[in-house]
Amino acid sequence: MTLLVVGDGPLRSTVQHAAGANAHVLGRRDDVPCLLDAADVYVSTSYREGLSLSLLEAMAAGLTPIVTDLPENVEAVDEAGLAFAPGTRRAWRTRCDDS
């Protein structure tokens, strides 16, 4: 499994440092549709967010979304993916194992 992290911000160097051998921090990209075509799932671990355009793009590309259970995410995902409580790896792992 390979994890691709797309995006940029003040925590990029922290994420790059924490990323394991199977993770690649790509930064800002202009070829997101190509990345979505190459992906198997879409994961968002946001603690706060309105309706996520990246989530909608991933779903339009046919990816299964795995997202935090923020109200906007749950409404968008409905039965098409998995939602978990933000903040703990255990909640994410347990939710994925149950499905």
Phi and psi in degrees as a GROMACS rama.xvg file:
@    title "Ramachandran Plot"
@    xaxis  label "Phi"
@    yaxis  label "Psi"
@TYPE xy
-122.945  132.744  THR-2
-101.973  124.928  LEU-3
-107.652  123.133  LEU-4
-107.652  116.988  VAL-5
-110.64  133.145  VAL-6
132.734  169.681  GLY-7
-141.094  159.106  ASP-8
166.433  -174.973  GLY-9
-66.5725  -18.0182  PRO-10
-97.9311  8.34804  LEU-11
-56.6298  -46.5012  ARG-12
-64.7427  -34.3792  SER-13
-65.4401  -43.7607  THR-14
-64.9359  -43.4833  VAL-15
-60.2966  -41.3619  GLN-16
-66.1458  -38.487  HIS-17
-81.5381  -18.2732  ALA-18
-65.1518  136.685  ALA-19
-82.4707  -173.905  GLY-20
-63.1344  -26.8829  ALA-21
-97.148  15.3259  ASN-22
-120.517  139.75  ALA-23
-128.779  121.492  HIS-24
-92.5763  109.783  VAL-25
-92.398  -16.0828  LEU-26
73.6465  -159.426  GLY-27
-71.5647  135.209  ARG-28
-131.677  148.101  ARG-29
-104.451  -0.782734  ASP-30
-113.382  37.6882  ASP-31
-56.766  -40.2154  VAL-32
-56.745  -37.3009  PRO-33
-66.4804  -39.656  CYS-34
-65.8289  -40.5763  LEU-35
-64.281  -38.0608  LEU-36
-62.8471  -30.8735  ASP-37
-86.1038  -11.2325  ALA-38
-88.0486  157.915  ALA-39
-101.559  -33.4164  ASP-40
-142.831  165.134  VAL-41
-119.601  131.122  TYR-42
-124.552  132.05  VAL-43
-130.153  125.176  SER-44
-110.202  26.6249  THR-45
-60.285  140.191  SER-46
-86.1552  -31.7162  TYR-47
-140.93  136.614  ARG-48
-173.248  147.435  GLU-49
-81.582  -154.193  GLY-50
-69.183  117.946  LEU-51
-81.7007  119.625  SER-52
-63.9036  -37.984  LEU-53
-64.635  -34.5491  SER-54
-64.1316  -46.103  LEU-55
-63.5689  -39.1061  LEU-56
-63.6066  -42.5028  GLU-57
-64.5971  -42.5759  ALA-58
-65.9826  -39.0582  MET-59
-64.2589  -27.1353  ALA-60
-83.0246  -2.35495  ALA-61
89.0361  12.7453  GLY-62
-83.0271  147.046  LEU-63
-77.3318  122.247  THR-64
-87.7089  137.697  PRO-65
-121.549  111.181  ILE-66
-136.077  162.269  VAL-67
-70.6695  153.312  THR-68
-82.562  41.6301  ASP-69
-67.7562  146.469  LEU-70
-52.6402  -42.8862  PRO-71
-65.4734  -38.9347  GLU-72
-65.2716  -47.0033  ASN-73
-60.9753  -41.786  VAL-74
-63.7979  -42.7567  GLU-75
-70.3719  -41.4455  ALA-76
-77.3297  -40.5265  VAL-77
49.6512  -121.035  ASP-78
-94.0293  2.84975  GLU-79
-81.9406  -9.82456  ALA-80
-156.039  -158.317  GLY-81
-119.877  142.082  LEU-82
-126.465  141.071  ALA-83
-138.76  158.058  PHE-84
-68.7001  134.293  ALA-85
-71.6992  153.579  PRO-86
106.945  -15.3061  GLY-87
-135.024  134.852  THR-88
-65.4572  -33.4341  ARG-89
-62.2136  -41.1395  ARG-90
-62.6496  -41.6164  ALA-91
-66.1584  -47.8113  TRP-92
-61.3226  -45.0966  ARG-93
-63.6545  -43.9381  THR-94
-62.9079  -40.9764  ARG-95
-69.1285  -38.1902  CYS-96
-66.8683  -31.8166  ASP-97
-73.1141  -17.2704  ASP-98
